[in-house]
Amino acid sequence: MDHGFISTNYDWYFDKVFFLSTYGNMAHHSDHRMMVQANVTDLLCALRNFNGWMCYMSSSSVTLPVQTPYSRSKRAAEEILQALPELKSCIVRCYSVTGVGEQKEHLIPTLIRSCMEGEEMPFDPYPVHDFVDVDDVVDGLVRLSEKQSTGIFEFGTGIATTNQKILNLVEKECGRKANVRMSYNLRKYDDAHWRCKTYSSRDSSVWNPIKFVNQSITEMVEAYRRERS
């Protein structure tokens, strides 16, 4: 979801809420006021007259030493929730979510199109990400909901994977070379330090990833072929 705004005129008929509204995590998301609206203001609206359990989808970027307007808005929302101890809530910090249905502008879907259709794309081989499959993320959210867990949870594999490794995996799965144009725009924080640090010590009864990026890529290429056939 790119963004979603919550109406201020409503009555609650349920006792669990997954707050997934977000804006600012895509390159073309440049409206800072909309970041605050989607990530913070809408949360405040959602909290009115609500006494159930809430899961807020934050971002792993709140842990970075360099903060962006997007990560600052997510961090602000986290602070609001933590300032309300009477509210039963949990915060989920996802790393790089991938899998079937991922936004077409993201790295892996673009690489698949580049391989299968010859679409030219700029490519920087050096950035590093911790990729987590969307199916595992959904499974984790369901588990948190069932337990009505509270606190902060990180969803990632703990494995740092370079863009170059992703390129190699996509080309192997597609059986074709991508049409890439090297473009070195490395952000200083896109390195091996930006990965889930809590995975190795995580209580597996809460959540453990099952799919890793090679399987995600296989399923995404298969889905692309089905759609094109």
N, C-alpha and C positions, 0 to 999 in steps of 0.2 A: 504494500500500500504506500503510495507516495505521500498522501496526506488525507486527513479526514477531520471534519469539524463537527463537534457535538452540539446539538441544540440545547439551549439553556431552559427550554420549556418542556419538561417531561416529568413523569412520575416513575419511580423505580418499581419494577415488578419481578426483580430477580436479585439474588444475593451474591452473585459472582460476576466480576467484570474483568475482561482482558482489555487493557488500554493499549491499542496498537497504533493509534494515530501518530504519524511522524512526517516530518518534512525537513530537508536539509542534508540528507545523506547522498544526494546525487549531484553530479557536477553542475547541472543546470538549475539546481535549487539555490537561487541567489537572493531571494526575498527574505531578509532577516526578520521582518515583522511577522511573516508567515511562519518562520521557525518558532518564534515565541508563541504564536497563536496555537499551532498544532501540537507543540511539545509541552507547553506550560499552561497557557490560558484555558485550553480545552480540558486539561486535567482538573483545574480548579472548578470548572463547571460540572465535571463528572462527579466531583467529591460532594457537591451539595446534596444534603439529605440522604447520603448513601452510608449505610452502616454495615455493609457486607464485606466480602473479601475481594481485593483488587490485585491484579498483576499488571505492573507497569513495564512496558517494553522500552528499556533504555538502550544504551550503546556501549560497547567496549571502549569507544573513543574517550569516555569520561576519565579513563585511567591514564591517558597519555600526558607526557610532560608539556606538550604543546597543545593548547586548547583552541578550538575553532568556535565560531558562533553557534554551530550546530551542537557540538559537544557541551558547550556552556549551557545551552537551553536544556539539554537532557540532564546535566548535572543539577541545574536549578530545580527541575522536577523531582529528582531524587531527594534533594535536601528538603523539599516541601513534604514529601511522604514521610521522611524520617523524623520530621518535626511534629508528626501527628501520631504519637505512640498508641492512641486509642483506636486508630484505624488498623485493621488487619490487612496488611499488604505485603507483597514481595516485589522486588525489582530484579529484572532479568537483563543482563548485559550480554548481548550476542556479539560474536565475532563475525567473520565474513560469511553470511548465509548464502548458500548456493543450492542447486538442485532443479528439478523439473519445474518450470513456471517462473524461473528467475527473470528479473527485468532484462529486456533485450539489450539495454545499454551497458550492462555489466560485462566484465572481462570474458568469462567463459562463454556465454551466449554469442558474444561478438566474435570470439575466436572460432566457434563452430561455424558461424556464417562465413567467416573468412576462408575456412577450409573447404566448405561445401559449395559456396557460391563465388569464391574468388574476391570477396569484398575486401578492399584495402583498408587497413586500420593502423593507427599509430600504436607502437608497442614498446614498453620499457621492460626489459627482462629482469631488473633488479628488485623491485618492490616485493615484499614478503607479507603473506597473509595467513591467518589461521582459518581455514575453510571448514564450515560445519553445515551439514545437510539439513534442508528445511524439514524433512520428515523427522529427524532427530529433535529439532527445535520444537515441533508440534508435540511430539511425545513428551518432551520435558515440560512443556506448559500444561499438558493434561495431568502429569504426575503432580506438579505443584498444586494444581487445582484440586485434585482428589485429596491431597493432604492439607490443603489450605495453608501451605507453607508461608512463613514470613522471613524477611531478611533479603540479602542480596545474593544472586546466583549468576555465575558466568557460564555461558553456553559456548563451548569451543572444544577442539580436540587436543589443544596443547602442541600441535604440530605446525611448525612454520614452513610454508611452502612458497617458493619464489614464483614469479610470473613465468620465468623460463621453464620451470618444471611443469607448470600448467600447460604451457604451449606444447611441450613435448608430449604430454598425456593426451591432449586434444588431437594433435596431428596423428598420433598412433591409433586412436580410436576411430578417427575419420578416414584414415588411410590416405590422407592428402596433406599437402603442405599449406600452411596459412599464408596469406598475402599480407605480410607485415612490413611496416615502415618504421625503422627504429627511431624512437623519440624518447630521449632521456630526461624525464621530469620527476626524478625521485624526490618524494617528500621525505624529510629527515626522519620522520617517525614511522615510515613504512619499512620496518626492519624486523629482525627475528625476535626482538624484545616484545613486539606487539602480538602476543599470543596468550591463550588461557593459561594462567599460572596455577589455578586451583584444580585442574583436571586430575593430576596424579594422586591427590589426597581426597578426591570427592567421594562421598558416600554413595555407592552404586545404587542404593535403594531409592535415592532421589533422582538421579539421572546419569546415564552414561551414553556417549555417542556410539552408534553401531555402524553407520555408514561413514566412509572416508572419501576423500575427494576423487580418487580414481573411480570408485563406484558411482559417485554423483555424475561424473563426466560421462561414463558409459550410459547411464540412464538418460542423460540430457541429449546425447547424440541419438540414441534410439528414439526418443520422443520427437526430435527434430525430423528424423527420417520418416516417421509415421505421419507427421503433419504434412510433409512434402509429397507423400506418395498418393 
